[in-house]
Amino acid sequence: MAASRARRVNVPLRHVARACAVLLFVLLGHVTLVQAFRSRALNADPRNERPLIARYDQPRGSILTYDGTPVAVSRPDHGGPYRYRRVYPRGQEYAAVTGHLSLHRSTGIERAQDGVLSGEDPKIKLRSLVKDGAAAGADVRLTIHDRVQRAAYQALAATKLAGAAVAINPATGAVLALATYPTYDPGVLAGFDRERLAEVTRRLRADKAEPLLNRALDRLYPPGSTFTLVTTAAALASREYTPTAHVSAPARLRLPGTATYVRNAGDRPCGNGRPTLVYALQTACDTAFAAIGLQLGQDLLRDQAEAFGFNAADLRIPLPTTPSRYPAALDRAQTALTAIGRHETRVTPLMVAMMSAAVANNGVLMRPYLVEEVRLPDGSVVNRADPKPYRTVVPPTLARYLALMMTTATRSGGTQVAVPGMRVAARSATLRPEPSRDPKAGRHALVTAFAPADAPEVAVGVVLEDAGERAGEVGPVARAIIEAALS
């Protein structure tokens, strides 16, 4: 009787115990779900202050130039919940490289190397813990040379035209300068006043000059006559042409299947209408290269363009880059236009520099890179750059032919890149708007060059937007960069 009564009393207790067990398992399951699947979303929630406090609780690693000049450092911040803030001593000059670190966003090297700069990279964290028991951010030393970067930025700014410039060591792929104009001061986005930060961000994004845009890596331009390097390389590789071969270059060339003509400057034939290939490159003879494009066909041109790196989606330096573009399918008229850098072919200023870098390095294009090494605070090196070939563009013999032809073009005076006492190889372009596009658009000016021509140490690509009658200023920008790199 007593046992029966006890069993009746225990029934509610068993129900309560089962309910508690179920609730406990639900709670544990929810905690597991949050930790395993929602932790990133919670950390990224702007309302969550803990990740930000942790991020700014200790100094972040510095970003330094190749010469050791600091271009991004952490400094103590007095007052507020954050102990350190990011400071950019050479803000505008280096914005295209460093990017910025703000409360909820990062760009440039600040983003691409966030793991090592913050100390969260497993390799950095392990080395730091083994040495002194505390994780610390590592310093990132760039390949950028301070005097070359300064020359590039100041030369661009002096024109007051939008544009970009890139300088590369052709033997290694190290980026010596990467500048864009107009730009912004990363320091204005590194503060902790949320209202002011939102206002500055809105103003920069609304600015028609697009100061936040990294033109060197992300904006695409019609290449114009600089693309004739690709067409010339394809012509030489086909073995149907030599540098001294005579080519057809009438005053105008009708595009197949259309009523449209390609015309030379001044509506005149190049030379006597049958110039050598060298002379055609020297004078940027549109009809000659349009005719060569028709003879070679779109497949040979595309193969050669892709050998230079067009349509490559795998290039990070480690900043992401927009792929330069060669169209997928072309008719004959479009092929002729593409051979002279028109129609839908597009390049970044980085690619403009890479074209010369490949020619300068005996036809081997090295993979461009921006980070020379990563160092812990005690000076020990964690990572060091290992230069690697990226593309074999042309055989060495053809590369030497191209270099000689580019040098001849420079000596003719058409590029305004000539440096006193030095042989420079270059190809420039002034691109007028195509009839099918906005007739009010100004002309872009581009130049690709390397120097010294007989022992290259620097390759340069420069673009000035809507240069119009000031297109000639693109050459002096390239010259200033070359002189700084070789001084």
C-alpha positions in Angstrom: 0.0 0.0 0.0 2.8 2.4 1.0 4.8 1.4 -2.1 1.8 2.1 -4.3 1.3 5.5 -2.7 5.0 6.3 -3.2 4.9 5.4 -6.9 1.9 7.7 -7.3 3.8 10.5 -5.6 6.9 9.9 -7.8 5.0 10.2 -11.1 4.9 14.0 -11.1 8.6 14.1 -10.0 9.5 11.9 -13.0 7.6 14.2 -15.3 9.4 17.2 -13.9 12.8 15.4 -14.2 12.1 14.5 -17.8 11.0 18.0 -18.7 14.2 19.4 -17.1 16.3 16.9 -19.0 14.6 17.9 -22.3 15.1 21.6 -21.5 18.8 21.0 -20.6 19.4 19.2 -23.9 17.6 22.0 -25.8 19.8 24.5 -24.0 23.0 22.6 -24.7 21.9 22.1 -28.4 21.3 25.9 -28.7 24.6 26.8 -27.2 26.4 24.3 -29.6 24.4 25.8 -32.5 25.5 29.3 -31.6 29.1 28.4 -31.0 29.5 26.2 -34.1 27.4 28.0 -36.6 26.4 31.5 -35.5 29.6 32.7 -33.8 30.8 34.6 -36.9 27.5 36.3 -37.4 27.4 37.4 -33.8 31.0 38.6 -33.9 30.2 40.6 -37.1 27.1 42.2 -35.6 27.7 45.9 -35.2 26.0 45.8 -31.9 28.5 43.4 -30.5 31.3 45.4 -28.9 33.4 42.5 -27.6 35.3 41.7 -30.9 36.1 45.4 -31.4 37.4 45.8 -27.9 39.5 42.7 -28.3 40.8 44.0 -31.7 41.9 47.3 -30.3 43.0 46.0 -27.0 46.6 45.5 -28.1 48.8 47.2 -30.7 48.4 45.9 -34.3 51.5 45.1 -36.3 52.9 48.0 -38.4 53.0 48.2 -42.2 56.4 49.4 -43.4 57.9 50.2 -46.8 60.9 48.2 -48.1 63.1 51.0 -46.7 61.5 50.7 -43.3 59.3 53.8 -43.4 56.2 53.2 -41.3 53.0 53.8 -43.3 50.5 52.3 -40.8 51.0 52.0 -37.0 49.1 51.6 -33.8 49.1 54.4 -31.2 47.6 54.5 -27.7 44.1 56.1 -27.7 43.3 57.9 -24.4 39.7 57.6 -23.3 36.9 55.4 -24.5 36.7 51.6 -24.5 39.5 51.1 -27.1 43.2 51.2 -26.1 44.8 51.6 -29.5 43.9 53.3 -32.8 45.4 53.1 -36.3 47.4 56.0 -37.6 48.6 56.5 -41.2 51.6 58.9 -41.3 51.7 59.1 -45.1 47.9 58.6 -45.6 47.0 59.8 -49.1 50.3 58.8 -50.7 49.9 55.1 -49.6 46.1 54.7 -49.4 46.0 52.5 -52.5 48.4 50.1 -50.7 47.6 50.2 -47.0 43.8 50.7 -47.3 42.3 51.5 -44.0 41.0 49.8 -40.8 37.8 51.2 -39.5 35.4 50.0 -36.8 33.5 47.6 -39.1 35.5 47.5 -42.3 39.0 47.1 -43.6 40.6 47.4 -47.1 44.0 47.1 -48.8 46.9 45.4 -47.0 45.0 46.0 -43.7 42.5 43.5 -44.9 44.7 41.2 -47.0 47.2 40.7 -44.1 44.7 41.1 -41.2 45.7 37.7 -39.7 49.3 38.5 -39.3 48.8 42.2 -38.4 46.3 41.3 -35.7 48.3 38.2 -34.5 45.3 35.9 -35.2 47.1 34.0 -37.9 47.9 30.5 -36.5 51.6 30.7 -37.4 51.9 34.1 -35.8 49.9 33.1 -32.7 52.0 30.0 -32.1 55.3 31.7 -32.5 54.3 34.6 -30.2 53.0 32.2 -27.5 56.1 30.1 -27.6 58.3 33.1 -27.2 56.6 35.3 -24.5 53.2 33.8 -23.7 51.2 36.6 -25.4 49.8 36.8 -28.9 51.1 39.9 -30.7 50.6 41.2 -34.2 53.5 41.0 -36.7 54.9 43.7 -38.9 54.4 43.6 -42.7 57.3 44.9 -44.7 56.2 45.8 -48.3 58.1 45.7 -51.5 57.2 49.4 -52.1 60.2 51.7 -52.3 59.5 55.0 -50.6 61.1 57.3 -53.1 59.5 55.5 -56.0 56.0 55.7 -54.4 56.5 59.3 -53.6 57.5 60.1 -57.2 54.5 58.2 -58.6 52.0 59.9 -56.3 53.4 63.4 -56.7 53.7 63.1 -60.5 50.0 61.9 -60.7 48.8 64.6 -58.3 50.7 67.3 -60.2 48.6 66.6 -63.3 45.4 67.0 -61.3 44.0 64.3 -63.6 42.4 61.0 -62.4 44.7 58.1 -63.0 47.1 55.5 -61.6 50.7 54.4 -61.8 52.4 51.0 -61.1 56.1 50.2 -61.1 57.4 46.6 -61.0 60.9 45.0 -60.7 60.7 42.8 -63.8 63.2 40.3 -62.5 61.3 39.5 -59.4 57.7 40.8 -59.8 58.1 43.0 -56.7 55.8 46.1 -56.9 58.0 49.2 -56.3 55.1 51.7 -56.4 51.3 51.6 -56.7 49.6 54.9 -56.6 46.2 56.2 -57.5 44.8 59.7 -57.8 42.5 61.3 -56.5 42.6 59.4 -53.2 41.7 59.8 -49.6 43.3 59.9 -46.1 42.8 56.5 -44.4 43.2 58.3 -41.0 39.7 59.9 -41.4 38.2 56.4 -41.3 40.2 55.1 -38.4 38.4 57.1 -35.7 35.9 55.7 -33.1 33.2 58.4 -33.4 30.5 56.5 -35.1 28.5 59.4 -36.3 31.5 61.2 -37.7 32.7 57.9 -39.3 29.3 57.4 -41.0 29.3 61.0 -42.3 32.8 60.8 -43.7 32.0 57.4 -45.3 28.9 58.8 -47.0 30.8 61.8 -48.2 33.6 59.8 -49.7 31.3 57.3 -51.4 29.2 60.2 -52.9 32.3 62.0 -54.2 32.2 61.9 -58.0 36.0 61.8 -58.1 35.8 58.3 -56.6 38.6 58.7 -54.1 37.9 55.2 -52.5 38.5 53.5 -55.9 41.9 51.8 -56.3 42.3 52.7 -60.0 45.6 50.8 -60.3 44.0 47.4 -59.6 40.2 47.8 -60.1 39.5 50.1 -62.9 39.6 48.9 -66.5 40.6 51.0 -69.5 40.8 50.5 -73.2 44.5 49.9 -73.9 44.8 51.7 -77.2 48.2 51.4 -78.9 49.8 49.8 -75.8 48.0 46.6 -76.9 50.0 46.6 -80.1 52.7 45.0 -78.0 50.5 42.0 -77.7 49.6 42.1 -81.5 53.3 42.5 -82.3 54.2 39.5 -80.1 51.5 37.4 -81.7 52.8 38.4 -85.2 56.4 37.5 -84.4 55.3 34.2 -82.7 53.3 33.2 -85.8 56.6 33.3 -87.8 54.8 35.1 -90.6 56.5 38.4 -89.6 59.9 39.7 -88.6 60.7 43.1 -87.2 61.9 44.2 -90.7 59.0 42.7 -92.6 56.9 45.1 -94.6 53.2 45.4 -93.7 50.3 47.0 -95.4 49.4 50.4 -93.8 47.0 52.5 -95.9 45.5 55.7 -94.8 42.3 53.9 -93.9 41.2 50.3 -93.7 37.6 49.2 -94.1 36.4 46.8 -91.5 35.0 43.6 -93.0 31.2 43.5 -93.3 30.8 47.1 -92.2 30.9 50.6 -93.6 33.3 51.7 -90.8 37.0 52.5 -91.4 40.0 52.4 -89.2 42.0 55.6 -89.9 45.5 56.6 -89.1 46.3 59.9 -87.4 46.1 62.6 -90.0 44.3 60.3 -92.4 47.7 59.4 -94.0 49.3 56.1 -94.8 52.2 55.1 -92.5 55.5 55.6 -94.3 54.9 54.8 -98.0 52.0 52.5 -97.2 54.3 49.6 -96.8 56.4 50.3 -93.6 58.4 47.7 -91.7 56.8 46.3 -88.6 59.3 48.3 -86.5 58.2 51.5 -88.1 54.5 50.6 -87.6 55.1 50.1 -83.9 57.1 53.2 -83.7 54.4 55.4 -85.2 51.4 53.5 -83.6 50.0 52.8 -87.1 46.4 51.7 -86.6 45.7 50.4 -90.1 48.9 48.2 -90.1 48.0 46.5 -86.8 44.3 46.2 -87.7 45.4 44.4 -90.9 47.8 42.2 -88.9 44.9 41.3 -86.6 42.7 40.3 -89.5 45.5 38.1 -90.9 46.3 36.4 -87.5 42.7 35.9 -86.4 41.1 36.2 -83.0 42.4 32.9 -81.6 46.1 33.7 -82.0 45.5 37.2 -80.6 43.6 35.8 -77.6 46.2 33.2 -76.9 48.9 35.8 -76.9 46.8 38.2 -74.7 46.2 35.4 -72.2 49.9 34.6 -72.2 50.4 38.2 -70.9 47.8 37.6 -68.2 44.5 38.8 -69.8 41.4 37.0 -68.5 43.3 35.6 -65.5 41.2 35.5 -62.4 43.9 34.1 -60.1 46.0 37.1 -59.6 46.3 38.5 -56.0 49.3 40.5 -54.9 47.9 39.8 -52.2 45.4 42.6 -52.9 42.6 41.3 -55.2 42.9 42.5 -58.8 40.2 43.0 -61.5 41.2 40.7 -64.4 42.2 42.5 -67.6 39.8 41.5 -70.4 40.1 40.1 -73.9 36.7 39.3 -75.4 35.5 35.7 -75.7 34.1 35.8 -79.3 34.8 38.2 -82.1 33.9 38.7 -85.7 36.5 39.9 -88.2 35.7 43.5 -87.8 35.9 43.2 -84.0 39.2 41.3 -84.3 40.7 44.2 -86.3 39.6 46.7 -83.7 40.9 44.5 -80.8 44.3 44.3 -82.5 44.7 48.1 -82.0 43.4 48.0 -78.4 39.8 49.1 -79.1 36.4 47.3 -79.0 36.0 45.5 -75.7 39.6 44.9 -74.7 40.3 46.4 -71.2 43.4 46.6 -69.0 44.2 47.7 -65.5 47.2 50.0 -64.9 48.8 46.9 -63.2 48.5 45.0 -66.5 49.9 48.0 -68.4 53.1 47.6 -66.3 53.0 43.8 -66.5 53.2 44.0 -70.3 56.6 45.8 -70.2 57.8 43.7 -67.3 57.3 40.5 -69.3 59.2 41.9 -72.3 62.0 43.3 -70.0 62.5 39.9 -68.3 63.2 38.0 -71.5 59.6 37.0 -72.1 59.0 35.6 -68.5 56.4 37.5 -66.5 57.0 37.1 -62.8 54.0 37.0 -60.4 53.6 40.6 -59.0 53.6 40.8 -55.2 53.5 43.5 -52.5 54.7 41.9 -49.3 58.4 41.3 -48.9 58.3 39.8 -45.5 56.5 39.4 -42.2 58.4 39.9 -38.9 57.5 39.4 -35.3 58.1 42.2 -32.8 61.5 40.6 -31.8 62.7 40.8 -35.4 62.4 37.1 -36.4 61.1 36.5 -39.9 57.9 34.4 -40.2 57.3 34.7 -43.9 59.5 36.0 -46.8 58.6 36.5 -50.4 59.6 33.8 -52.9 59.5 35.3 -56.4 57.9 32.9 -58.9 57.2 33.0 -62.7 53.6 33.7 -63.5 53.5 33.4 -67.3 55.9 32.6 -70.2 54.8 35.3 -72.6 57.2 34.9 -75.5 60.5 33.1 -76.2 63.6 35.1 -75.2 64.5 35.9 -78.8 61.2 37.4 -79.5 61.3 39.3 -76.2 64.6 40.9 -77.3 63.1 41.9 -80.6 60.1 43.5 -78.8 62.5 45.3 -76.5 64.5 46.7 -79.4 61.4 47.8 -81.2 60.1 49.6 -78.1 63.4 51.3 -77.6 63.3 52.5 -81.3 59.8 53.9 -80.7 61.1 55.8 -77.6 64.1 57.2 -79.5 61.7 58.5 -82.1 60.4 61.0 -79.5 56.8 59.9 -79.6 56.4 58.7 -76.0 58.0 61.6 -74.0 59.5 59.0 -71.6 63.1 59.5 -72.7 65.6 59.9 -69.8 68.8 61.8 -70.5 71.8 59.4 -70.7 69.6 56.3 -70.7 67.9 54.0 -73.2 64.3 53.5 -72.3 61.9 51.1 -74.0 58.3 52.3 -74.1 54.9 52.3 -75.9 52.3 55.0 -75.4 48.7 55.5 -76.4 46.2 58.3 -76.6 42.8 56.8 -76.9 40.0 58.8 -78.5 36.4 57.8 -77.8 35.0 55.3 -80.3 32.1 56.5 -82.5 29.7 54.1 -80.8 30.5 55.5 -77.3 30.1 58.9 -75.7 31.5 61.5 -78.2 31.9 64.0 -75.4 34.2 61.7 -73.4 37.8 62.8 -73.1 40.8 60.9 -74.3 42.7 58.5 -72.0 46.4 58.5 -72.1 48.5 55.4 -71.3 52.2 54.4 -71.4 54.0 51.2 -70.7 57.8 51.3 -70.4 60.9 49.8 -68.9 64.5 50.9 -68.2 67.3 50.7 -68.7 66.5 49.1 -72.0 69.6 47.0 -72.1 69.6 45.9 -68.4 66.0 46.5 -67.1 65.4 47.3 -63.4 62.0 48.8 -63.5 58.8 48.4 -65.6 56.1 51.1 -65.4 52.5 51.4 -66.4 50.7 54.8 -66.2 47.1 55.8 -67.1 45.6 59.3 -67.1 41.8 59.6 -67.5 40.2 62.0 -69.9 43.5 63.7 -70.6 42.4 65.4 -73.8 44.9 67.9 -75.0 47.1 67.1 -72.0 47.7 63.5 -73.0 51.4 64.2 -73.4 51.7 64.5 -69.6 51.5 60.7 -69.2 55.1 60.4 -70.4 56.6 62.7 -67.8 54.8 60.8 -65.0 56.4 57.5 -66.2 59.8 59.3 -66.6 59.6 60.6 -63.0 59.0 57.1 -61.7 61.8 55.6 -63.7 64.3 58.3 -62.5 63.3 57.7 -58.9 63.6 53.9 -59.2 67.1 54.2 -60.8 68.4 57.1 -58.7 
